Amino acid sequence: MTWIPEVASSLASKVDGVLLLITLMSLVFFVLITVVLVYFAIKYRRRSEDEETPYITGSEPLEIIWTVVPSILLIVIFIYGYVVYKEMRTPPKDAIDIGVQAKQWLWTFDYYNGKKTINELYVQQNRPVRLVMQSDDVLHDLFIPAFRMKQDVLPGRYVQEWFTPTKIGTFDIFCAEYCGTGHSAMLAKIVVLSPEAYEIWDKGVKTAEGAGVASLPPAELGEKLYKEKGCNACHSVDGTKIVGPSFKGIYGHTVELENGSTAEVDENYIRESILEPQAKVVKGFQPVMPSFKGILSDEEITSLIAYIKTLK
C-alpha cells in the first residue's frame, strides 16, 4: 500500500514532483529549526537567578543568509510549480474533446461520436483528452486522484481540464466540492482502454469493458440546430459577411469588440454570445441578435459550439 494514489497519467508524476520538493524542503527546515532551537535552549539556558541575560546586537551575515537562501528556494518552488501548472492548463491541439455535465448527483459524459454515458468515462490509453465541463445546478468539482486532476465545475460557464491516460484500468472519479445531501454518493469511474479495445467501444460494439449509448454526434446535432434555429440567416459558414460574423474559422481566434477591447472566441465566449448577445458585440456589426436564453438547452448550446469548432 502506497502513501499516495497510483500514477496513471502523463502529468501525475510531475505534480508529485512539485509536492515532493515542497515536502522535502519543509521537512529539512523543520528538522533543522527544531534541532537548532533545542540546542540553543540547552546551551544558552539561564543557569542561576543572578545570571545576567547577554545583550545580543545581531549578525548581519546571518540575517542576509536566512533572507537570501529561503528567497532563492521560494523562487525555485515557484518556477517549478509554474512550469507544471502551465502544462496542466494548456491542452495539446490534438486532444479529444469530451463534454461533461455535472448535476445533483451524477456525471454525464458526451463523446464526439454521439455516445453518452452516465458515471462512466471511457478514454483511450496514451491519447490526450480535454474535458469541457459545466454544471446544471450547483458548484461541483471533478477530481481524479490517479491522474492528479481536480477542477471546479461551475453553473453557467464552461471550464476545462486535460490529461493523457498512461495506464489501462479503471480509476475513481469523485466530486470534491460539497454539493448537497447526495454529495458522498456522487461517484464515477474512468475506464482507460487499449487502442484496440477503444476502437471496438468507439464503434458501438459492446465489450466486457463497457459500451456507451449512441445518439447524434454533437457536431452533427449542432449543424442541424444551425439550420433549424435560424442561425444561418445571420451567420455564414463560408466566411461571407451577412448580418453577424461568419462562423468559419472563428473559434480559437481573437476578435475586436465595439468598445475597443478584444475577446478570445472560446466555449464561454460563444455561450455568452448566444445567451447574452449584447454583452460583447464584434466591431463592425450591429447589436441586433436576440437572446436564445430559454430557447436552447445547455446540450444544444454545447452541440452548436462543437459544430463551430469544425468550421476551420
C-alpha positions in Angstrom: 0.0 0.0 0.0 1.5 3.3 -1.1 1.0 6.7 0.7 -0.2 8.4 -2.5 -2.5 7.1 -5.3 -1.0 5.3 -8.2 0.3 7.3 -11.2 -1.9 6.8 -14.2 -1.5 9.9 -16.4 1.4 11.8 -18.0 1.1 14.7 -15.6 0.7 12.8 -12.4 4.4 12.3 -11.8 5.1 15.9 -12.5 2.5 17.0 -9.9 4.0 14.5 -7.5 7.4 16.1 -8.1 6.2 19.5 -7.1 4.6 18.1 -4.0 7.7 16.0 -3.1 10.0 19.0 -3.5 7.9 21.2 -1.2 7.5 18.3 1.3 11.2 17.6 1.5 12.1 21.3 1.8 9.6 21.7 4.6 10.9 18.5 6.3 14.5 19.7 6.1 13.8 23.1 7.5 11.5 21.6 10.2 14.3 19.3 11.4 17.0 22.0 11.1 15.0 24.6 13.0 13.9 22.1 15.7 17.5 20.9 16.3 18.9 24.4 16.5 16.1 25.5 18.7 16.7 22.7 21.2 20.5 23.1 21.0 20.2 26.9 21.8 17.7 26.3 24.5 20.1 24.0 26.3 23.4 25.8 25.6 22.1 29.3 26.4 19.7 28.5 29.2 19.9 30.6 32.4 21.9 28.7 34.9 21.4 30.8 38.0 19.0 33.5 39.4 21.6 36.3 39.3 23.0 35.5 35.9 22.6 38.5 33.6 21.0 38.0 30.2 23.5 38.8 27.4 22.8 41.7 25.1 22.8 40.4 21.5 23.0 43.1 18.8 22.5 40.7 15.8 24.6 39.3 13.0 24.4 41.0 9.6 25.9 38.0 7.6 23.4 35.6 9.4 20.5 37.8 8.6 21.5 38.0 4.9 21.8 34.2 4.8 18.4 33.5 6.3 16.8 36.0 4.0 18.5 35.2 0.7 18.5 31.3 1.0 14.7 31.0 1.7 14.0 33.6 -1.1 16.0 31.5 -3.6 14.2 28.3 -2.5 10.8 30.0 -2.9 11.7 31.2 -6.4 12.8 27.6 -7.3 9.4 26.3 -6.0 7.5 29.0 -7.9 9.3 28.4 -11.2 9.0 24.6 -10.9 5.3 24.8 -9.9 4.5 27.4 -12.6 6.0 25.2 -15.4 3.9 22.2 -14.3 0.8 24.3 -13.8 1.2 25.9 -17.3 1.4 22.4 -18.8 -1.7 21.3 -16.9 -3.6 24.3 -18.2 -2.5 24.1 -21.8 -4.1 21.1 -23.6 -2.5 19.8 -26.8 -4.1 20.7 -30.1 -4.8 17.0 -30.9 -6.7 16.4 -27.6 -10.1 14.8 -28.0 -12.9 16.9 -26.5 -15.5 15.2 -24.2 -18.4 17.1 -22.8 -19.1 16.7 -19.0 -22.3 17.6 -17.3 -22.4 17.7 -13.5 -25.7 17.6 -11.7 -27.1 16.5 -8.3 -25.8 13.8 -8.0 -24.3 12.2 -11.1 -21.9 12.8 -14.0 -22.8 12.5 -17.7 -20.2 12.4 -20.5 -20.9 13.3 -24.1 -18.5 12.0 -26.8 -17.6 13.3 -30.3 -19.1 10.1 -31.8 -22.6 10.8 -30.3 -22.3 8.4 -27.4 -23.4 9.4 -23.9 -22.5 7.7 -20.7 -23.5 8.2 -17.1 -21.0 7.9 -14.3 -18.5 6.1 -16.6 -16.0 7.9 -18.7 -14.3 5.9 -21.5 -10.9 7.0 -22.8 -8.0 5.6 -24.8 -4.6 4.9 -23.4 -1.9 7.5 -24.4 -4.5 9.7 -26.2 -4.9 13.2 -24.8 -8.4 14.1 -23.7 -9.8 17.6 -22.9 -12.9 17.7 -20.7 -15.2 20.6 -21.4 -17.3 20.8 -18.3 -20.3 22.7 -16.9 -22.8 22.2 -14.0 -26.6 22.0 -14.3 -27.2 23.3 -10.8 -24.7 24.0 -8.1 -20.9 24.0 -7.7 -19.3 20.6 -8.2 -15.7 19.5 -8.6 -14.3 16.7 -10.8 -11.4 15.0 -9.1 -9.4 12.1 -10.5 -6.8 11.2 -7.9 -4.8 8.7 -10.1 -4.5 11.5 -12.7 -3.8 14.3 -10.2 -6.6 16.3 -11.9 -9.0 18.5 -9.9 -11.3 21.2 -11.3 -14.3 23.1 -10.0 -17.3 22.7 -12.3 -19.4 25.8 -12.4 -23.0 26.5 -13.4 -23.5 29.0 -16.3 -20.0 28.6 -17.8 -17.5 26.2 -19.3 -14.3 25.0 -17.6 -11.7 22.6 -18.8 -9.0 20.2 -17.7 -7.0 17.7 -19.8 -4.9 14.6 -19.3 -3.3 11.8 -21.1 -4.0 8.4 -19.5 -1.0 6.1 -19.5 -2.2 3.0 -17.7 -5.0 0.7 -18.7 -7.6 0.1 -16.0 -10.5 1.6 -14.0 -10.0 4.6 -11.8 -12.1 6.6 -9.4 -13.8 9.9 -10.0 -15.0 12.0 -7.1 -17.0 15.2 -6.6 -14.6 17.1 -4.3 -17.0 20.0 -3.6 -19.9 19.6 -1.1 -23.0 19.8 -3.4 -25.9 18.7 -1.2 -27.2 15.6 0.6 -26.1 13.2 -2.1 -22.6 14.5 -2.4 -20.9 11.4 -0.9 -22.7 9.2 -3.5 -21.6 11.3 -6.5 -19.1 8.8 -7.6 -18.0 7.8 -11.1 -15.3 5.7 -12.9 -12.9 6.5 -15.7 -12.2 3.4 -17.8 -8.9 3.5 -19.8 -8.9 1.2 -22.7 -6.2 -0.1 -25.0 -6.3 1.4 -28.6 -7.8 -1.9 -29.9 -10.5 -2.1 -27.2 -11.3 1.6 -27.5 -11.8 1.2 -31.3 -14.3 -1.6 -30.6 -16.1 0.6 -28.0 -15.9 3.6 -30.3 -17.8 1.7 -33.0 -20.6 0.9 -30.5 -19.9 -2.9 -30.1 -20.4 -4.0 -26.5 -17.4 -5.5 -24.8 -16.6 -6.7 -21.4 -15.1 -3.3 -20.8 -18.4 -1.5 -21.4 -20.2 0.4 -24.1 -22.0 3.7 -24.4 -25.4 4.8 -25.6 -25.4 6.1 -29.2 -27.1 9.3 -30.4 -26.4 12.0 -32.9 -22.8 13.3 -32.6 -22.6 16.8 -31.1 -21.2 18.4 -34.2 -23.9 16.9 -36.4 -26.6 18.0 -34.0 -25.0 21.5 -33.9 -25.2 21.7 -37.7 -28.8 20.6 -37.6 -29.6 23.3 -35.0 -27.7 25.9 -37.0 -30.2 25.5 -39.8 -33.3 24.8 -37.7 -32.9 27.6 -35.2 -32.3 30.3 -37.9 -28.5 30.8 -37.2 -27.9 30.5 -40.9 -29.9 33.7 -41.6 -27.3 35.9 -39.9 -24.1 33.8 -39.7 -22.4 32.2 -42.7 -20.1 29.2 -42.5 -18.1 30.1 -45.6 -16.5 33.4 -44.5 -19.0 35.7 -46.1 -20.5 38.6 -44.1 -24.3 38.6 -43.6 -25.8 40.3 -40.5 -23.4 38.8 -38.0 -19.8 37.4 -38.1 -19.2 34.3 -40.1 -18.6 31.1 -38.0 -15.9 29.9 -40.4 -12.5 29.8 -38.5 -13.7 32.0 -35.7 -13.1 29.5 -32.9 -9.8 30.0 -31.1 -9.2 33.4 -32.7 -9.3 36.9 -31.0 -12.0 39.4 -32.2 -12.1 43.1 -31.7 -15.2 44.4 -29.9 -17.2 47.6 -30.4 -15.9 49.1 -27.1 -12.3 48.7 -28.3 -11.4 45.7 -26.2 -10.7 42.2 -27.5 -12.0 38.7 -26.7 -10.9 35.2 -27.4 -13.5 33.1 -29.1 -13.7 30.0 -26.8 -16.6 28.0 -25.3 -17.5 30.6 -22.8 -17.5 33.5 -25.3 -19.8 31.6 -27.7 -22.1 30.6 -24.9 -22.3 34.2 -23.7 -22.9 35.4 -27.2 -25.9 33.0 -27.6 -27.5 33.8 -24.2 -26.4 37.5 -23.8 -25.6 38.6 -27.4 -25.4 42.3 -26.5 -22.6 41.8 -23.9 -19.7 41.6 -26.4 -20.6 42.9 -29.8 -18.0 42.4 -32.5 -16.7 45.6 -34.1 -18.4 46.4 -37.4 -21.7 44.6 -36.6 -25.0 45.9 -35.1 -26.3 44.6 -31.8 -29.4 43.1 -33.3 -29.1 39.4 -32.3 -31.9 38.2 -29.9 -31.2 36.2 -26.8 -31.7 32.4 -27.0 -32.0 32.1 -23.3 -34.8 29.6 -22.6 -34.9 28.6 -26.2 -31.7 26.5 -26.4 -30.8 23.9 -23.8 -27.2 23.5 -22.4 -26.9 20.4 -24.5 -27.9 22.2 -27.7 -25.5 25.1 -27.0 -22.7 22.6 -26.5 -23.6 21.0 -29.8 -23.6 24.3 -31.6 -20.1 25.0 -30.2 -18.9 21.6 -31.3 -20.2 22.4 -34.8 -18.5 25.8 -34.9 -15.2 24.2 -33.9 -15.3 22.1 -37.1 -15.6 25.1 -39.3 -11.8 25.7 -39.7 
